Amino acid sequence: MGHFGIEKTLSLLKEKLFWPHMKRDVQRFCSSCIVCLQAKSTTKPHGLYTPLPISNAPWVDISMDFILGLPRTQRGKDYIFVVVDRFSKMAHFIPCHKVDDANNIAKLFFQEIVRLHRLPKTIASDRDAKSLGTMLRAILKGNKKSWDDYLPHVEFAYNRVVHKTTNMSPFEIVYGFNPLTPLDLLPLPDVASFIHKEGTSRAELVKNLHERVRNHIQSQTKNYAKYNNKGRKEVVFNEGDWV
C-alpha cells in the first residue's frame, strides 16, 4: 500500500473496506508510522510559489530529477531516475548506476518513458519529481542492498492511490480505470462493472475524465499557491546576481 499518509491510505481502504471509526484508526496508525513521518518533507523553498502551465493531457509535460546518495545494491544500482507526468501525476522510478552518462540516461528515458507514453513537449526539473525524493528514501531505507527489488512495488502503489491535486489516482487518469489489487482478486469479478452504464465510448470517457482533471488541477493550484505564499516574499533576480 505504500507510506503515503493519512488521506491516501484512507481513500484506498474506503474502496473495498469499512469498519467503525476507520478514519480515526488510520490517523493513529499513520501518525505512529516512522516511515510515514520520515517521508514528510518540511523544507520550504525561497520566494513565491509559481505554478507551471497546466497540461491538457497525460505525458505531454513532465518533470524529472535524480535521487542520489543511495546505498549500492547487489546489482550496482545507486540512484533513482524519477520521471513524473505533470497532468496525471503518474511517476516512474528507474534505478540507475552512478556512472551512467547522458547517453545512457537518454536510452533509459526512451526505453522506460517514450516507449510507454510518448515524447513530451516540455521537461521541467526540480518540481514534482524532487518532492518524491524524501518519500522514496524513507520507504527504501531498510533495504540497503535490495531497494531496487522493491522499487516497482513502490511505483505501483504510488500510481494506484488518489492524488490530492487531481482527486483521482494517476493510473485512472491515464488509462480510465484502476488496476486490480490483491483485494480485487478475492471475489469473482463483476463483469457488468467493466461496462460503462451510459454506453459512452472509452475515448469519450477518457476525454471527459481529462477535462475534469484539468479543471481540478487548476482549482487546486490556485489554492496551493495562495496557501504556500503566506508570509513569503517574491524574490527578484537581476542579471549578474549570484543564485
C-alpha positions in Angstrom: 0.0 0.0 0.0 3.0 2.3 0.5 3.6 5.0 3.1 1.6 7.9 1.5 0.0 9.5 4.6 -3.5 9.5 6.1 -5.7 10.8 3.2 -4.3 8.5 0.5 -4.3 5.4 2.8 -7.9 6.2 3.9 -9.1 6.7 0.3 -7.6 3.4 -0.8 -9.2 1.5 2.1 -12.6 3.0 1.5 -12.8 1.5 -2.0 -13.1 -2.0 -0.5 -13.5 -1.9 3.2 -15.4 -0.3 6.1 -15.3 -0.5 9.8 -16.4 1.8 12.6 -14.0 4.7 13.4 -12.0 3.9 10.3 -10.6 7.4 9.8 -9.6 7.6 13.5 -7.7 4.2 13.2 -5.9 5.3 10.0 -4.9 8.6 11.6 -3.5 6.8 14.6 -1.7 4.2 12.5 -0.1 6.7 10.1 0.8 9.1 12.9 2.8 6.4 14.7 4.4 5.1 11.5 8.1 6.1 11.5 8.4 5.7 7.7 5.4 8.0 7.1 6.8 10.6 9.4 10.2 10.5 7.7 8.6 10.7 4.3 7.2 14.1 5.0 9.3 17.0 3.7 9.3 20.1 5.9 11.6 22.2 3.8 10.1 25.3 2.1 11.9 26.9 -0.9 12.7 30.6 -1.0 10.5 33.0 -3.0 6.9 32.7 -4.1 5.4 29.5 -5.4 5.0 29.9 -9.2 2.8 27.2 -10.8 3.7 25.8 -14.2 1.2 25.9 -17.1 -1.4 23.2 -16.7 -1.3 20.4 -19.3 -4.2 19.2 -21.4 -3.4 15.5 -21.5 -1.1 12.9 -19.8 2.6 12.7 -20.6 2.8 16.0 -22.6 4.6 17.9 -19.9 6.8 16.1 -17.4 9.2 16.8 -14.5 12.3 14.7 -13.8 15.0 14.6 -11.2 17.7 12.2 -9.7 17.7 10.8 -6.2 21.4 10.5 -5.4 23.4 9.1 -2.5 21.6 5.8 -2.1 23.4 2.6 -0.9 24.7 0.5 -3.8 22.6 -2.6 -4.4 23.8 -6.1 -5.4 23.1 -5.1 -9.0 25.2 -2.0 -8.7 22.3 0.5 -8.7 22.9 3.6 -6.5 20.5 6.3 -7.6 16.9 6.7 -8.9 15.9 8.5 -12.1 12.4 9.9 -11.3 10.1 11.0 -14.1 6.6 12.5 -13.3 3.8 13.4 -15.6 2.6 16.8 -14.5 -1.0 16.2 -15.6 -1.9 12.8 -14.2 0.9 12.8 -11.5 1.9 9.3 -12.7 5.5 8.6 -11.8 8.2 6.1 -12.9 11.1 5.2 -10.6 14.0 3.9 -12.6 17.1 2.5 -10.8 20.4 3.6 -12.3 24.2 3.4 -12.0 26.1 6.5 -10.8 28.5 6.1 -13.8 25.6 6.3 -16.3 26.3 9.2 -18.7 23.9 11.4 -20.7 23.7 8.8 -23.5 22.7 6.0 -21.1 20.1 8.3 -19.4 18.7 9.2 -22.8 18.5 5.5 -23.7 16.7 4.8 -20.4 14.3 7.7 -21.0 13.3 6.2 -24.3 13.0 2.7 -23.0 11.1 3.5 -19.9 9.1 6.6 -20.8 8.8 7.2 -24.5 8.1 3.6 -25.2 5.2 3.5 -22.8 3.8 7.0 -23.4 5.1 9.5 -25.9 7.8 12.1 -26.5 6.9 15.0 -24.1 6.7 18.6 -25.3 8.3 20.1 -22.2 10.6 18.8 -19.4 10.9 20.6 -16.1 13.5 19.9 -13.4 13.1 20.1 -9.7 9.3 20.1 -9.4 7.0 17.1 -8.7 9.9 14.7 -9.1 12.1 16.2 -6.4 9.3 16.2 -3.9 9.2 12.4 -4.1 12.8 12.1 -3.0 12.2 12.3 0.7 9.4 9.7 0.5 11.4 7.2 -1.5 14.5 7.5 0.7 12.3 6.8 3.8 10.5 3.8 2.2 13.6 2.2 0.8 15.8 2.9 3.9 15.6 -0.6 5.4 16.5 -2.4 2.2 20.1 -1.1 1.6 21.2 -4.0 -0.7 18.0 -4.7 -2.4 16.0 -1.5 -2.6 15.8 -1.8 -6.4 13.8 -5.0 -6.0 11.1 -3.1 -4.1 11.1 -0.1 -6.4 8.5 -1.5 -8.8 6.1 -2.2 -5.9 6.5 1.3 -4.6 5.9 2.8 -8.1 2.7 0.7 -8.5 1.4 1.7 -5.0 2.1 5.4 -5.7 0.3 5.4 -9.0 -2.6 3.5 -7.6 -3.6 5.8 -4.7 -5.6 9.0 -5.1 -3.6 12.2 -5.6 -4.8 15.3 -3.7 -4.3 17.6 -6.6 -6.4 15.6 -9.1 -8.7 13.8 -6.7 -8.0 10.6 -8.7 -5.3 8.0 -9.0 -2.6 8.6 -11.7 -3.4 5.2 -13.1 -7.1 6.1 -13.5 -6.4 9.4 -15.2 -4.0 7.8 -17.8 -6.0 4.6 -18.5 -9.5 5.4 -17.5 -9.7 2.7 -14.8 -7.8 1.5 -11.7 -5.7 -1.7 -11.8 -6.7 -4.8 -9.9 -5.1 -5.3 -6.4 -5.0 -8.4 -4.3 -8.2 -7.3 -2.6 -10.0 -7.3 -6.0 -8.9 -10.9 -6.7 -10.7 -12.3 -3.6 -14.3 -12.3 -5.0 -15.3 -13.2 -8.6 -15.1 -10.2 -10.9 -18.3 -8.4 -11.7 -18.3 -8.2 -15.5 -21.0 -5.6 -15.6 -18.8 -3.2 -13.6 -16.4 -3.0 -16.6 -19.1 -1.8 -18.9 -19.9 2.0 -18.9 -23.6 2.2 -17.9 -24.4 5.0 -20.3 -22.8 3.3 -23.2 -20.2 6.1 -23.6 -17.2 5.1 -25.7 -13.9 4.7 -23.9 -12.4 7.6 -25.9 -15.2 9.9 -24.9 -15.0 8.7 -21.3 -11.2 9.4 -21.1 -11.7 12.8 -22.8 -14.3 13.9 -20.3 -12.1 12.5 -17.5 -9.1 14.6 -18.6 -11.2 17.7 -18.8 -12.4 17.2 -15.2 -8.8 16.5 -14.1 -7.6 19.7 -15.7 -10.3 21.8 -14.0 -9.5 20.2 -10.7 -5.8 20.8 -11.0 -6.4 24.5 -11.9 -8.5 24.9 -8.8 -6.1 23.1 -6.5 -3.1 25.0 -8.0 -4.7 28.4 -7.1 -5.4 27.2 -3.5 -1.9 25.7 -3.2 -0.2 28.9 -4.4 -2.4 31.1 -2.0 -1.6 28.8 1.0 2.1 28.5 0.3 2.7 32.2 -0.4 1.5 33.3 3.0 4.4 35.0 4.8 6.7 34.7 1.8 8.1 37.5 -0.3 8.8 37.5 -4.0 12.5 37.2 -4.9 13.6 39.1 -7.9 16.8 38.2 -9.6 18.8 40.5 -11.9 21.3 39.6 -14.5 24.7 39.0 -12.8 23.2 38.1 -9.3 24.5 35.1 -7.5 21.8 32.4 -7.0 
